[in-house]
Amino acid sequence: MSDIRLSFKEMCAKFEVTPRTLRYYEYIELLAPEKEGRARFYGPREIARMTLVLRGRRFGFSLEEIRQWLLIYQQKGTKPQLEAWIAMADRQLAELARQKAELESSITDLEALRETALTQLNTL
């Protein structure tokens, strides 16, 4: 494993998050940095966890879902964590497909209304 250790400020910069976000992720136990006095240092484990948290957020998972998923690895290991991931991914893919269909319908409706308004404008 690498000896990489990022300071609090470096961690914020690397992941483009605010200090408040990083503190909150620590508060809800997504991250557990090493502490030396008041300083916090983030090693390879925390860097990997932060990558997973941000990826999960991008996919639309809640922080609690991500926290529970990360706990599975600690408590049960890789196989149960991967099984849980597949179930979570399937559920989220279905939700994203629903949202996509809703957006496509809204776009179609808006385009039709725009065309109607354009036609009316041209007749005035």
ZADRENMI-326242 format. One record per atom (N, C-alpha, C): residue in three letters; chain; x, z, y. Coordinates in steps of 0.2 Angstrom, whole numbers, plus 2048, in hexadecimal, padded with zeros to 3 digits. Example, Ala and Ser with C-alpha at 12.3 -4.5 7.8 and 13.67 -1.06 7.14 Angstrom:
// ZADRENMI-326242
+---------+--------+-----+-----+-----+
: residuo : cadena :  xx :  zz :  yy :
+---------+--------+-----+-----+-----+
:     ALA :      A : 842 : 827 : 7E4 :
:     ALA :      A : 83E : 827 : 7EA :
:     ALA :      A : 842 : 827 : 7F0 :
:     SER :      A : 840 : 823 : 7F5 :
:     SER :      A : 844 : 824 : 7FB :
:     SER :      A : 840 : 827 : 800 :
+---------+--------+-----+-----+-----+
// end
This chain:
// ZADRENMI-326242
+---------+--------+-----+-----+-----+
: residuo : cadena :  xx :  zz :  yy :
+---------+--------+-----+-----+-----+
:     MET :      A : 804 : 800 : 7FA :
:     MET :      A : 800 : 800 : 800 :
:     MET :      A : 804 : 800 : 806 :
:     SER :      A : 802 : 7FD : 80B :
:     SER :      A : 806 : 7FC : 812 :
:     SER :      A : 806 : 803 : 815 :
:     ASP :      A : 80B : 804 : 819 :
:     ASP :      A : 80C : 80A : 81E :
:     ASP :      A : 809 : 809 : 825 :
:     ILE :      A : 805 : 804 : 825 :
:     ILE :      A : 802 : 803 : 82C :
:     ILE :      A : 7FE : 809 : 82E :
:     ARG :      A : 7FF : 80B : 834 :
:     ARG :      A : 7FB : 810 : 837 :
:     ARG :      A : 7F9 : 80E : 83F :
:     LEU :      A : 7F3 : 80D : 840 :
:     LEU :      A : 7F1 : 80B : 847 :
:     LEU :      A : 7EE : 811 : 84B :
:     SER :      A : 7F0 : 812 : 851 :
:     SER :      A : 7EE : 817 : 855 :
:     SER :      A : 7E6 : 815 : 857 :
:     PHE :      A : 7E3 : 81A : 85A :
:     PHE :      A : 7DC : 819 : 85C :
:     PHE :      A : 7DB : 813 : 860 :
:     LYS :      A : 7E0 : 813 : 865 :
:     LYS :      A : 7DF : 80D : 86A :
:     LYS :      A : 7E1 : 806 : 866 :
:     GLU :      A : 7E6 : 806 : 862 :
:     GLU :      A : 7E7 : 800 : 85E :
:     GLU :      A : 7E1 : 7FE : 85A :
:     MET :      A : 7DE : 803 : 857 :
:     MET :      A : 7D8 : 801 : 852 :
:     MET :      A : 7D3 : 7FE : 856 :
:     CYS :      A : 7D1 : 801 : 85C :
:     CYS :      A : 7CC : 7FE : 860 :
:     CYS :      A : 7CE : 7F7 : 862 :
:     ALA :      A : 7D4 : 7F6 : 864 :
:     ALA :      A : 7D6 : 7EF : 866 :
:     ALA :      A : 7D6 : 7EA : 860 :
:     LYS :      A : 7D8 : 7EC : 85A :
:     LYS :      A : 7D9 : 7E8 : 854 :
:     LYS :      A : 7D2 : 7E6 : 853 :
:     PHE :      A : 7CD : 7EA : 853 :
:     PHE :      A : 7C6 : 7E8 : 851 :
:     PHE :      A : 7C1 : 7E7 : 856 :
:     GLU :      A : 7C4 : 7E7 : 85D :
:     GLU :      A : 7C0 : 7E6 : 862 :
:     GLU :      A : 7B9 : 7EA : 863 :
:     VAL :      A : 7BA : 7F0 : 862 :
:     VAL :      A : 7B5 : 7F5 : 862 :
:     VAL :      A : 7B7 : 7FA : 868 :
:     THR :      A : 7B1 : 7FD : 86A :
:     THR :      A : 7B2 : 802 : 870 :
:     THR :      A : 7B5 : 809 : 86C :
:     PRO :      A : 7B8 : 80D : 870 :
:     PRO :      A : 7BA : 814 : 86E :
:     PRO :      A : 7B4 : 818 : 86B :
:     ARG :      A : 7AE : 817 : 86F :
:     ARG :      A : 7A8 : 81A : 86D :
:     ARG :      A : 7A6 : 818 : 866 :
:     THR :      A : 7A6 : 812 : 864 :
:     THR :      A : 7A4 : 80F : 85E :
:     THR :      A : 7A9 : 812 : 858 :
:     LEU :      A : 7AF : 812 : 85A :
:     LEU :      A : 7B4 : 814 : 855 :
:     LEU :      A : 7B3 : 81C : 853 :
:     ARG :      A : 7B2 : 820 : 859 :
:     ARG :      A : 7B0 : 827 : 858 :
:     ARG :      A : 7AA : 828 : 854 :
:     TYR :      A : 7A5 : 824 : 855 :
:     TYR :      A : 79E : 824 : 852 :
:     TYR :      A : 79F : 823 : 84A :
:     TYR :      A : 7A3 : 81D : 849 :
:     TYR :      A : 7A4 : 81C : 842 :
:     TYR :      A : 7A8 : 822 : 83E :
:     GLU :      A : 7AC : 825 : 842 :
:     GLU :      A : 7AF : 82B : 83F :
:     GLU :      A : 7AA : 831 : 83E :
:     TYR :      A : 7A6 : 832 : 843 :
:     TYR :      A : 7A1 : 837 : 843 :
:     TYR :      A : 79C : 836 : 83D :
:     ILE :      A : 79A : 830 : 83B :
:     ILE :      A : 795 : 82E : 836 :
:     ILE :      A : 799 : 82D : 82F :
:     GLU :      A : 79F : 82F : 82F :
:     GLU :      A : 7A3 : 82F : 829 :
:     GLU :      A : 7A4 : 828 : 826 :
:     LEU :      A : 7A5 : 823 : 82A :
:     LEU :      A : 7A7 : 81C : 828 :
:     LEU :      A : 7AE : 81C : 828 :
:     LEU :      A : 7B1 : 81F : 82C :
:     LEU :      A : 7B9 : 820 : 82D :
:     LEU :      A : 7BB : 827 : 82D :
:     ALA :      A : 7C1 : 828 : 82A :
:     ALA :      A : 7C4 : 82E : 82A :
:     ALA :      A : 7CB : 82E : 82C :
:     PRO :      A : 7CD : 82D : 832 :
:     PRO :      A : 7D4 : 82C : 834 :
:     PRO :      A : 7D8 : 833 : 833 :
:     GLU :      A : 7DF : 832 : 832 :
:     GLU :      A : 7E3 : 837 : 832 :
:     GLU :      A : 7E3 : 83A : 839 :
:     LYS :      A : 7E4 : 841 : 839 :
:     LYS :      A : 7E4 : 844 : 840 :
:     LYS :      A : 7EB : 848 : 840 :
:     GLU :      A : 7EE : 847 : 846 :
:     GLU :      A : 7F4 : 84B : 848 :
:     GLU :      A : 7F3 : 84D : 84F :
:     GLY :      A : 7F1 : 854 : 84F :
:     GLY :      A : 7EF : 857 : 855 :
:     GLY :      A : 7E8 : 853 : 857 :
:     ARG :      A : 7E8 : 850 : 85D :
:     ARG :      A : 7E2 : 84D : 860 :
:     ARG :      A : 7E3 : 845 : 85E :
:     ALA :      A : 7E9 : 843 : 85C :
:     ALA :      A : 7E9 : 83C : 85B :
:     ALA :      A : 7E6 : 83A : 854 :
:     ARG :      A : 7E4 : 834 : 854 :
:     ARG :      A : 7E1 : 831 : 84D :
:     ARG :      A : 7E5 : 82B : 84B :
:     PHE :      A : 7E6 : 82B : 845 :
:     PHE :      A : 7EA : 825 : 842 :
:     PHE :      A : 7E6 : 822 : 83C :
:     TYR :      A : 7E6 : 81B : 83C :
:     TYR :      A : 7E2 : 818 : 838 :
:     TYR :      A : 7E6 : 814 : 833 :
:     GLY :      A : 7E6 : 816 : 82D :
:     GLY :      A : 7EB : 812 : 828 :
:     GLY :      A : 7E7 : 80C : 824 :
:     PRO :      A : 7EA : 80A : 81F :
:     PRO :      A : 7E7 : 804 : 81C :
:     PRO :      A : 7E0 : 805 : 819 :
:     ARG :      A : 7DF : 80B : 817 :
:     ARG :      A : 7D8 : 80C : 814 :
:     ARG :      A : 7D3 : 80B : 81A :
:     GLU :      A : 7D4 : 80E : 81F :
:     GLU :      A : 7CF : 80E : 825 :
:     GLU :      A : 7CF : 807 : 828 :
:     ILE :      A : 7D4 : 804 : 828 :
:     ILE :      A : 7D4 : 7FD : 82B :
:     ILE :      A : 7D0 : 7F9 : 826 :
:     ALA :      A : 7D1 : 7F9 : 820 :
:     ALA :      A : 7CC : 7F6 : 81B :
:     ALA :      A : 7C5 : 7F8 : 81C :
:     ARG :      A : 7C4 : 7FE : 81C :
:     ARG :      A : 7BD : 800 : 81D :
:     ARG :      A : 7BA : 7FE : 824 :
:     MET :      A : 7BE : 7FE : 829 :
:     MET :      A : 7BB : 7FB : 82F :
:     MET :      A : 7B9 : 7F4 : 82F :
:     THR :      A : 7BE : 7F0 : 82B :
:     THR :      A : 7BC : 7E9 : 82A :
:     THR :      A : 7B6 : 7E8 : 826 :
:     LEU :      A : 7B5 : 7EC : 821 :
:     LEU :      A : 7AE : 7EC : 81D :
:     LEU :      A : 7A8 : 7EE : 821 :
:     VAL :      A : 7A9 : 7F3 : 826 :
:     VAL :      A : 7A4 : 7F5 : 82A :
:     VAL :      A : 7A1 : 7F0 : 82F :
:     LEU :      A : 7A6 : 7ED : 832 :
:     LEU :      A : 7A5 : 7E7 : 837 :
:     LEU :      A : 7A2 : 7E1 : 833 :
:     ARG :      A : 7A4 : 7E0 : 82E :
:     ARG :      A : 7A2 : 7DA : 82A :
:     ARG :      A : 79A : 7DB : 828 :
:     GLY :      A : 799 : 7E1 : 825 :
:     GLY :      A : 792 : 7E3 : 824 :
:     GLY :      A : 78E : 7E3 : 829 :
:     ARG :      A : 790 : 7E5 : 82F :
:     ARG :      A : 78C : 7E5 : 835 :
:     ARG :      A : 78A : 7DE : 837 :
:     ARG :      A : 78F : 7DA : 836 :
:     ARG :      A : 78E : 7D2 : 838 :
:     ARG :      A : 789 : 7CF : 833 :
:     PHE :      A : 788 : 7D2 : 82D :
:     PHE :      A : 783 : 7CF : 828 :
:     PHE :      A : 77D : 7D3 : 829 :
:     GLY :      A : 77C : 7D8 : 82E :
:     GLY :      A : 776 : 7DB : 82F :
:     GLY :      A : 774 : 7E1 : 82C :
:     PHE :      A : 779 : 7E4 : 828 :
:     PHE :      A : 778 : 7EA : 825 :
:     PHE :      A : 779 : 7F0 : 82A :
:     SER :      A : 775 : 7F5 : 828 :
:     SER :      A : 775 : 7FB : 82D :
:     SER :      A : 77B : 7FF : 82B :
:     LEU :      A : 77D : 803 : 830 :
:     LEU :      A : 783 : 808 : 82F :
:     LEU :      A : 782 : 80C : 829 :
:     GLU :      A : 77C : 80F : 828 :
:     GLU :      A : 77A : 813 : 822 :
:     GLU :      A : 77B : 80F : 81C :
:     GLU :      A : 779 : 809 : 81B :
:     GLU :      A : 77A : 805 : 815 :
:     GLU :      A : 781 : 804 : 814 :
:     ILE :      A : 785 : 803 : 819 :
:     ILE :      A : 78C : 802 : 818 :
:     ILE :      A : 78F : 808 : 816 :
:     ARG :      A : 78D : 80E : 819 :
:     ARG :      A : 790 : 814 : 817 :
:     ARG :      A : 78F : 816 : 80F :
:     GLN :      A : 789 : 815 : 80D :
:     GLN :      A : 787 : 816 : 806 :
:     GLN :      A : 78A : 812 : 802 :
:     TRP :      A : 78B : 80B : 804 :
:     TRP :      A : 78F : 807 : 7FF :
:     TRP :      A : 796 : 809 : 7FF :
:     LEU :      A : 799 : 80B : 804 :
:     LEU :      A : 7A0 : 80D : 804 :
:     LEU :      A : 7A1 : 814 : 7FF :
:     LEU :      A : 79C : 818 : 800 :
:     LEU :      A : 79C : 81E : 7FC :
:     LEU :      A : 79C : 81C : 7F4 :
:     ILE :      A : 798 : 817 : 7F2 :
:     ILE :      A : 798 : 815 : 7EB :
:     ILE :      A : 79F : 814 : 7E8 :
:     TYR :      A : 7A3 : 811 : 7EC :
:     TYR :      A : 7AA : 810 : 7EA :
:     TYR :      A : 7AD : 817 : 7E8 :
:     GLN :      A : 7AD : 81B : 7ED :
:     GLN :      A : 7B0 : 822 : 7ED :
:     GLN :      A : 7AD : 826 : 7E7 :
:     GLN :      A : 7A7 : 825 : 7E5 :
:     GLN :      A : 7A4 : 829 : 7E0 :
:     GLN :      A : 7A3 : 826 : 7D9 :
:     LYS :      A : 7A3 : 820 : 7D9 :
:     LYS :      A : 7A2 : 81C : 7D3 :
:     LYS :      A : 7A7 : 817 : 7D1 :
:     GLY :      A : 7AA : 814 : 7D6 :
:     GLY :      A : 7AF : 80F : 7D5 :
:     GLY :      A : 7AD : 808 : 7D7 :
:     THR :      A : 7B1 : 803 : 7D5 :
:     THR :      A : 7B0 : 7FC : 7D7 :
:     THR :      A : 7AA : 7F9 : 7D4 :
:     LYS :      A : 7A9 : 7F9 : 7CD :
:     LYS :      A : 7A3 : 7F6 : 7CA :
:     LYS :      A : 79C : 7F8 : 7CD :
:     PRO :      A : 79B : 7FE : 7CE :
:     PRO :      A : 794 : 800 : 7D1 :
:     PRO :      A : 794 : 7FE : 7D8 :
:     GLN :      A : 79A : 7FE : 7DC :
:     GLN :      A : 79A : 7FC : 7E3 :
:     GLN :      A : 798 : 7F4 : 7E3 :
:     LEU :      A : 79B : 7F0 : 7DF :
:     LEU :      A : 79A : 7E9 : 7DF :
:     LEU :      A : 792 : 7E7 : 7DD :
:     GLU :      A : 790 : 7EB : 7D8 :
:     GLU :      A : 789 : 7EA : 7D6 :
:     GLU :      A : 784 : 7EC : 7DC :
:     ALA :      A : 786 : 7F1 : 7E0 :
:     ALA :      A : 782 : 7F3 : 7E5 :
:     ALA :      A : 782 : 7EE : 7EB :
:     TRP :      A : 788 : 7EB : 7EC :
:     TRP :      A : 78A : 7E6 : 7F1 :
:     TRP :      A : 785 : 7E0 : 7EF :
:     ILE :      A : 785 : 7DE : 7E9 :
:     ILE :      A : 781 : 7D8 : 7E7 :
:     ILE :      A : 77A : 7D9 : 7E9 :
:     ALA :      A : 777 : 7DF : 7E7 :
:     ALA :      A : 770 : 7E1 : 7E9 :
:     ALA :      A : 76F : 7E1 : 7F0 :
:     MET :      A : 774 : 7E4 : 7F4 :
:     MET :      A : 773 : 7E4 : 7FB :
:     MET :      A : 773 : 7DD : 7FE :
:     ALA :      A : 778 : 7D9 : 7FC :
:     ALA :      A : 778 : 7D2 : 7FE :
:     ALA :      A : 772 : 7CE : 7FD :
:     ASP :      A : 76F : 7CE : 7F7 :
:     ASP :      A : 769 : 7CB : 7F5 :
:     ASP :      A : 764 : 7CD : 7FA :
:     ARG :      A : 763 : 7D3 : 7FB :
:     ARG :      A : 75E : 7D5 : 7FF :
:     ARG :      A : 75F : 7D3 : 806 :
:     GLN :      A : 765 : 7D3 : 809 :
:     GLN :      A : 766 : 7D1 : 810 :
:     GLN :      A : 766 : 7C9 : 810 :
:     LEU :      A : 768 : 7C5 : 80B :
:     LEU :      A : 767 : 7BE : 80B :
:     LEU :      A : 75F : 7BC : 80C :
:     ALA :      A : 75B : 7C0 : 808 :
:     ALA :      A : 754 : 7BE : 809 :
:     ALA :      A : 751 : 7C0 : 810 :
:     GLU :      A : 754 : 7C5 : 813 :
:     GLU :      A : 752 : 7C7 : 819 :
:     GLU :      A : 754 : 7C2 : 81E :
:     LEU :      A : 75A : 7C0 : 81E :
:     LEU :      A : 75D : 7BA : 822 :
:     LEU :      A : 759 : 7B4 : 821 :
:     ALA :      A : 758 : 7B2 : 81B :
:     ALA :      A : 754 : 7AC : 81A :
:     ALA :      A : 74D : 7AC : 81E :
:     ARG :      A : 74A : 7B2 : 81D :
:     ARG :      A : 743 : 7B3 : 821 :
:     ARG :      A : 744 : 7B2 : 828 :
:     GLN :      A : 749 : 7B5 : 82B :
:     GLN :      A : 74B : 7B5 : 832 :
:     GLN :      A : 74C : 7AE : 834 :
:     LYS :      A : 750 : 7AA : 830 :
:     LYS :      A : 752 : 7A3 : 831 :
:     LYS :      A : 74B : 79F : 832 :
:     ALA :      A : 747 : 7A0 : 82D :
:     ALA :      A : 740 : 79C : 82D :
:     ALA :      A : 73C : 79E : 833 :
:     GLU :      A : 73C : 7A4 : 835 :
:     GLU :      A : 739 : 7A6 : 83B :
:     GLU :      A : 73C : 7A3 : 841 :
:     LEU :      A : 742 : 7A3 : 842 :
:     LEU :      A : 746 : 79F : 847 :
:     LEU :      A : 744 : 798 : 847 :
:     GLU :      A : 744 : 795 : 842 :
:     GLU :      A : 743 : 78E : 841 :
:     GLU :      A : 73C : 78C : 844 :
:     SER :      A : 737 : 790 : 842 :
:     SER :      A : 730 : 78F : 844 :
:     SER :      A : 730 : 790 : 84B :
:     SER :      A : 733 : 795 : 84E :
:     SER :      A : 733 : 797 : 855 :
:     SER :      A : 736 : 791 : 859 :
:     ILE :      A : 73B : 78E : 857 :
:     ILE :      A : 73F : 788 : 85A :
:     ILE :      A : 73A : 782 : 85A :
:     THR :      A : 737 : 781 : 854 :
:     THR :      A : 732 : 77B : 854 :
:     THR :      A : 72C : 77C : 859 :
:     ASP :      A : 729 : 782 : 859 :
:     ASP :      A : 724 : 783 : 85E :
:     ASP :      A : 726 : 783 : 865 :
:     LEU :      A : 72C : 785 : 866 :
:     LEU :      A : 72E : 785 : 86D :
:     LEU :      A : 730 : 77D : 86F :
:     GLU :      A : 733 : 77A : 86B :
:     GLU :      A : 734 : 773 : 86C :
:     GLU :      A : 72E : 76F : 86D :
:     ALA :      A : 728 : 770 : 869 :
:     ALA :      A : 722 : 76D : 86A :
:     ALA :      A : 71F : 76F : 871 :
:     LEU :      A : 71F : 775 : 873 :
:     LEU :      A : 71C : 777 : 879 :
:     LEU :      A : 720 : 774 : 87F :
:     ARG :      A : 727 : 774 : 87E :
:     ARG :      A : 72B : 770 : 883 :
:     ARG :      A : 729 : 769 : 884 :
:     GLU :      A : 728 : 766 : 87F :
:     GLU :      A : 726 : 75F : 87F :
:     GLU :      A : 71F : 75E : 882 :
:     THR :      A : 71B : 762 : 881 :
:     THR :      A : 714 : 762 : 884 :
:     THR :      A : 715 : 763 : 88C :
:     ALA :      A : 719 : 768 : 88D :
:     ALA :      A : 71A : 769 : 895 :
:     ALA :      A : 71D : 763 : 898 :
:     LEU :      A : 722 : 760 : 895 :
:     LEU :      A : 725 : 75A : 897 :
:     LEU :      A : 721 : 755 : 898 :
:     THR :      A : 71C : 754 : 893 :
:     THR :      A : 717 : 74E : 894 :
:     THR :      A : 712 : 750 : 89A :
:     GLN :      A : 710 : 756 : 89A :
:     GLN :      A : 70C : 758 : 8A0 :
:     GLN :      A : 70F : 757 : 8A7 :
:     LEU :      A : 716 : 758 : 8A7 :
:     LEU :      A : 71A : 758 : 8AD :
:     LEU :      A : 71A : 750 : 8AF :
:     ASN :      A : 71B : 74C : 8AA :
:     ASN :      A : 71C : 745 : 8AC :
:     ASN :      A : 715 : 742 : 8AE :
:     THR :      A : 710 : 745 : 8AC :
:     THR :      A : 709 : 742 : 8AE :
:     THR :      A : 707 : 744 : 8B5 :
:     LEU :      A : 70A : 749 : 8B8 :
:     LEU :      A : 709 : 74C : 8BF :
:     LEU :      A : 70B : 747 : 8C4 :
+---------+--------+-----+-----+-----+
// end
